[in-house]
């Protein structure tokens, strides 16, 4: 956010060099956050979207989550 604020300050002051440096800082931050750069979804891993968790390799994990959620529900009156 500091880099984004620096862009605005540089624009308002008319300092082209400071604005370019601020844009570079924004780009660097976005790369570090994973918002820019190589895409994660192009890794040739199987896509399990639109499938029930019980029908995927995550079935065992999902069963533990499902049981925990059911145990946390209050009893019905």
Number of C-alpha atoms within 10 A of each C-alpha: 8 10 18 15 12 19 23 13 15 18 15 10 11 11 12 12 10 16 21 15 15 22 17 14 17 19 17 15 17 13 13 11 10 12 12 12 11 10 9 9 9 7 8 7 8 7 9 12 8 6 9 11 15 12 10 13 10 12 13 12 11 15 13 11 12 10 10 11 10 10 10 8 8 7 6 4 3
